[in-house]
Amino acid sequence: MKSKLYEGITSIEFLGTCADRNNAEIAESMKLIANKKKVHKILKSFGFNGECGFSLSELEKYWNPFKYYINEEYINVVHSDIDHIFSITR
């Protein structure tokens, strides 16, 4: 099941960070740890690189101790202890 979470994504929208209460609730509800390389590939394919407060090239170059999370509706990229929430459309 987990591998299917990375397939069939037709669009992604950056919702914001965990500073927004709604996004904080989304971030807290996510439990499934995502594969960072697959998440980077998905974000690159939709053109996200630096517009959301982090650079994918920097995340790939340097070790990021924080985990990423995924479910059917959202991807949560945690960088510098800040949750960056993306909405997934399938």
PyMOL commands that place a pseudoatom at each C-alpha (Angstrom):
pseudoatom trace, name=CA, resn=MET, resi=1, chain=A, elem=C, hetatm=0, pos=[0.000, 0.000, 0.000]
pseudoatom trace, name=CA, resn=LYS, resi=2, chain=A, elem=C, hetatm=0, pos=[2.744, 2.458, 0.894]
pseudoatom trace, name=CA, resn=SER, resi=3, chain=A, elem=C, hetatm=0, pos=[4.300, 2.372, -2.591]
pseudoatom trace, name=CA, resn=LYS, resi=4, chain=A, elem=C, hetatm=0, pos=[0.915, 3.259, -4.146]
pseudoatom trace, name=CA, resn=LEU, resi=5, chain=A, elem=C, hetatm=0, pos=[0.934, 6.532, -2.216]
pseudoatom trace, name=CA, resn=TYR, resi=6, chain=A, elem=C, hetatm=0, pos=[3.639, 7.807, -4.566]
pseudoatom trace, name=CA, resn=GLU, resi=7, chain=A, elem=C, hetatm=0, pos=[1.759, 6.865, -7.752]
pseudoatom trace, name=CA, resn=GLY, resi=8, chain=A, elem=C, hetatm=0, pos=[-1.047, 8.531, -9.675]
pseudoatom trace, name=CA, resn=ILE, resi=9, chain=A, elem=C, hetatm=0, pos=[-0.463, 12.056, -8.376]
pseudoatom trace, name=CA, resn=THR, resi=10, chain=A, elem=C, hetatm=0, pos=[-1.832, 14.548, -10.910]
pseudoatom trace, name=CA, resn=SER, resi=11, chain=A, elem=C, hetatm=0, pos=[-1.136, 17.794, -9.060]
pseudoatom trace, name=CA, resn=ILE, resi=12, chain=A, elem=C, hetatm=0, pos=[0.336, 19.202, -5.879]
pseudoatom trace, name=CA, resn=GLU, resi=13, chain=A, elem=C, hetatm=0, pos=[-0.461, 22.455, -4.118]
pseudoatom trace, name=CA, resn=PHE, resi=14, chain=A, elem=C, hetatm=0, pos=[1.624, 24.032, -1.363]
pseudoatom trace, name=CA, resn=LEU, resi=15, chain=A, elem=C, hetatm=0, pos=[-0.782, 24.762, 1.501]
pseudoatom trace, name=CA, resn=GLY, resi=16, chain=A, elem=C, hetatm=0, pos=[1.671, 26.440, 3.860]
pseudoatom trace, name=CA, resn=THR, resi=17, chain=A, elem=C, hetatm=0, pos=[3.543, 25.679, 7.038]
pseudoatom trace, name=CA, resn=CYS, resi=18, chain=A, elem=C, hetatm=0, pos=[2.473, 24.413, 10.426]
pseudoatom trace, name=CA, resn=ALA, resi=19, chain=A, elem=C, hetatm=0, pos=[2.167, 28.034, 11.620]
pseudoatom trace, name=CA, resn=ASP, resi=20, chain=A, elem=C, hetatm=0, pos=[-1.383, 27.937, 10.242]
pseudoatom trace, name=CA, resn=ARG, resi=21, chain=A, elem=C, hetatm=0, pos=[-3.685, 26.114, 12.676]
pseudoatom trace, name=CA, resn=ASN, resi=22, chain=A, elem=C, hetatm=0, pos=[-5.363, 24.002, 9.955]
pseudoatom trace, name=CA, resn=ASN, resi=23, chain=A, elem=C, hetatm=0, pos=[-1.987, 22.882, 8.626]
pseudoatom trace, name=CA, resn=ALA, resi=24, chain=A, elem=C, hetatm=0, pos=[-0.772, 22.115, 12.142]
pseudoatom trace, name=CA, resn=GLU, resi=25, chain=A, elem=C, hetatm=0, pos=[-3.737, 19.776, 12.602]
pseudoatom trace, name=CA, resn=ILE, resi=26, chain=A, elem=C, hetatm=0, pos=[-2.926, 18.084, 9.289]
pseudoatom trace, name=CA, resn=ALA, resi=27, chain=A, elem=C, hetatm=0, pos=[0.723, 17.695, 10.291]
pseudoatom trace, name=CA, resn=GLU, resi=28, chain=A, elem=C, hetatm=0, pos=[-0.206, 16.173, 13.654]
pseudoatom trace, name=CA, resn=SER, resi=29, chain=A, elem=C, hetatm=0, pos=[-2.520, 13.644, 12.022]
pseudoatom trace, name=CA, resn=MET, resi=30, chain=A, elem=C, hetatm=0, pos=[0.113, 12.235, 9.646]
pseudoatom trace, name=CA, resn=LYS, resi=31, chain=A, elem=C, hetatm=0, pos=[1.806, 9.058, 10.878]
pseudoatom trace, name=CA, resn=LEU, resi=32, chain=A, elem=C, hetatm=0, pos=[3.252, 7.219, 7.847]
pseudoatom trace, name=CA, resn=ILE, resi=33, chain=A, elem=C, hetatm=0, pos=[6.921, 8.043, 7.269]
pseudoatom trace, name=CA, resn=ALA, resi=34, chain=A, elem=C, hetatm=0, pos=[7.665, 8.865, 3.622]
pseudoatom trace, name=CA, resn=ASN, resi=35, chain=A, elem=C, hetatm=0, pos=[10.662, 8.002, 1.469]
pseudoatom trace, name=CA, resn=LYS, resi=36, chain=A, elem=C, hetatm=0, pos=[12.588, 11.285, 1.138]
pseudoatom trace, name=CA, resn=LYS, resi=37, chain=A, elem=C, hetatm=0, pos=[14.019, 10.482, -2.298]
pseudoatom trace, name=CA, resn=LYS, resi=38, chain=A, elem=C, hetatm=0, pos=[10.576, 9.685, -3.706]
pseudoatom trace, name=CA, resn=VAL, resi=39, chain=A, elem=C, hetatm=0, pos=[9.117, 12.866, -2.207]
pseudoatom trace, name=CA, resn=HIS, resi=40, chain=A, elem=C, hetatm=0, pos=[11.945, 14.938, -3.713]
pseudoatom trace, name=CA, resn=LYS, resi=41, chain=A, elem=C, hetatm=0, pos=[11.287, 13.352, -7.118]
pseudoatom trace, name=CA, resn=ILE, resi=42, chain=A, elem=C, hetatm=0, pos=[7.557, 14.141, -6.899]
pseudoatom trace, name=CA, resn=LEU, resi=43, chain=A, elem=C, hetatm=0, pos=[8.137, 17.742, -5.828]
pseudoatom trace, name=CA, resn=LYS, resi=44, chain=A, elem=C, hetatm=0, pos=[10.694, 18.265, -8.600]
pseudoatom trace, name=CA, resn=SER, resi=45, chain=A, elem=C, hetatm=0, pos=[8.309, 16.858, -11.196]
pseudoatom trace, name=CA, resn=PHE, resi=46, chain=A, elem=C, hetatm=0, pos=[5.769, 19.542, -10.226]
pseudoatom trace, name=CA, resn=GLY, resi=47, chain=A, elem=C, hetatm=0, pos=[8.349, 22.341, -10.165]
pseudoatom trace, name=CA, resn=PHE, resi=48, chain=A, elem=C, hetatm=0, pos=[8.705, 22.965, -6.431]
pseudoatom trace, name=CA, resn=ASN, resi=49, chain=A, elem=C, hetatm=0, pos=[12.248, 24.040, -5.579]
pseudoatom trace, name=CA, resn=GLY, resi=50, chain=A, elem=C, hetatm=0, pos=[12.779, 26.958, -3.250]
pseudoatom trace, name=CA, resn=GLU, resi=51, chain=A, elem=C, hetatm=0, pos=[9.349, 28.562, -3.467]
pseudoatom trace, name=CA, resn=CYS, resi=52, chain=A, elem=C, hetatm=0, pos=[8.149, 26.990, -0.237]
pseudoatom trace, name=CA, resn=GLY, resi=53, chain=A, elem=C, hetatm=0, pos=[10.869, 28.064, 2.163]
pseudoatom trace, name=CA, resn=PHE, resi=54, chain=A, elem=C, hetatm=0, pos=[13.330, 25.301, 1.410]
pseudoatom trace, name=CA, resn=SER, resi=55, chain=A, elem=C, hetatm=0, pos=[15.527, 24.229, -1.484]
pseudoatom trace, name=CA, resn=LEU, resi=56, chain=A, elem=C, hetatm=0, pos=[15.326, 20.634, -2.684]
pseudoatom trace, name=CA, resn=SER, resi=57, chain=A, elem=C, hetatm=0, pos=[18.917, 20.777, -3.881]
pseudoatom trace, name=CA, resn=GLU, resi=58, chain=A, elem=C, hetatm=0, pos=[20.014, 21.769, -0.363]
pseudoatom trace, name=CA, resn=LEU, resi=59, chain=A, elem=C, hetatm=0, pos=[17.882, 19.009, 1.185]
pseudoatom trace, name=CA, resn=GLU, resi=60, chain=A, elem=C, hetatm=0, pos=[19.483, 16.482, -1.152]
pseudoatom trace, name=CA, resn=LYS, resi=61, chain=A, elem=C, hetatm=0, pos=[22.995, 17.791, -0.580]
pseudoatom trace, name=CA, resn=TYR, resi=62, chain=A, elem=C, hetatm=0, pos=[22.939, 18.041, 3.220]
pseudoatom trace, name=CA, resn=TRP, resi=63, chain=A, elem=C, hetatm=0, pos=[21.623, 15.612, 5.791]
pseudoatom trace, name=CA, resn=ASN, resi=64, chain=A, elem=C, hetatm=0, pos=[18.164, 16.526, 7.078]
pseudoatom trace, name=CA, resn=PRO, resi=65, chain=A, elem=C, hetatm=0, pos=[17.468, 14.849, 10.452]
pseudoatom trace, name=CA, resn=PHE, resi=66, chain=A, elem=C, hetatm=0, pos=[13.706, 15.351, 10.196]
pseudoatom trace, name=CA, resn=LYS, resi=67, chain=A, elem=C, hetatm=0, pos=[11.294, 12.811, 8.725]
pseudoatom trace, name=CA, resn=TYR, resi=68, chain=A, elem=C, hetatm=0, pos=[8.784, 13.343, 5.914]
pseudoatom trace, name=CA, resn=TYR, resi=69, chain=A, elem=C, hetatm=0, pos=[5.230, 12.031, 6.088]
pseudoatom trace, name=CA, resn=ILE, resi=70, chain=A, elem=C, hetatm=0, pos=[2.687, 10.996, 3.470]
pseudoatom trace, name=CA, resn=ASN, resi=71, chain=A, elem=C, hetatm=0, pos=[-0.930, 9.868, 3.277]
pseudoatom trace, name=CA, resn=GLU, resi=72, chain=A, elem=C, hetatm=0, pos=[-3.587, 9.746, 0.562]
pseudoatom trace, name=CA, resn=GLU, resi=73, chain=A, elem=C, hetatm=0, pos=[-4.205, 13.501, 0.685]
pseudoatom trace, name=CA, resn=TYR, resi=74, chain=A, elem=C, hetatm=0, pos=[-1.013, 15.204, 1.857]
pseudoatom trace, name=CA, resn=ILE, resi=75, chain=A, elem=C, hetatm=0, pos=[2.779, 15.234, 1.858]
pseudoatom trace, name=CA, resn=ASN, resi=76, chain=A, elem=C, hetatm=0, pos=[4.516, 16.789, 4.850]
pseudoatom trace, name=CA, resn=VAL, resi=77, chain=A, elem=C, hetatm=0, pos=[8.146, 17.857, 4.315]
pseudoatom trace, name=CA, resn=VAL, resi=78, chain=A, elem=C, hetatm=0, pos=[9.778, 18.744, 7.638]
pseudoatom trace, name=CA, resn=HIS, resi=79, chain=A, elem=C, hetatm=0, pos=[12.770, 21.052, 7.329]
pseudoatom trace, name=CA, resn=SER, resi=80, chain=A, elem=C, hetatm=0, pos=[14.386, 23.020, 10.187]
pseudoatom trace, name=CA, resn=ASP, resi=81, chain=A, elem=C, hetatm=0, pos=[11.629, 21.678, 12.460]
pseudoatom trace, name=CA, resn=ILE, resi=82, chain=A, elem=C, hetatm=0, pos=[8.981, 23.393, 10.300]
pseudoatom trace, name=CA, resn=ASP, resi=83, chain=A, elem=C, hetatm=0, pos=[6.266, 21.315, 8.630]
pseudoatom trace, name=CA, resn=HIS, resi=84, chain=A, elem=C, hetatm=0, pos=[5.641, 22.237, 4.965]
pseudoatom trace, name=CA, resn=ILE, resi=85, chain=A, elem=C, hetatm=0, pos=[2.279, 20.806, 3.903]
pseudoatom trace, name=CA, resn=PHE, resi=86, chain=A, elem=C, hetatm=0, pos=[1.416, 19.912, 0.313]
pseudoatom trace, name=CA, resn=SER, resi=87, chain=A, elem=C, hetatm=0, pos=[-2.036, 18.834, -0.851]
pseudoatom trace, name=CA, resn=ILE, resi=88, chain=A, elem=C, hetatm=0, pos=[-2.102, 15.927, -3.328]
pseudoatom trace, name=CA, resn=THR, resi=89, chain=A, elem=C, hetatm=0, pos=[-4.655, 15.490, -6.108]
pseudoatom trace, name=CA, resn=ARG, resi=90, chain=A, elem=C, hetatm=0, pos=[-5.036, 12.056, -7.694]
for i in range(1, 90): cmd.bond("trace and resi %d" % i, "trace and resi %d" % (i + 1))
show_as sticks, trace
zoom trace
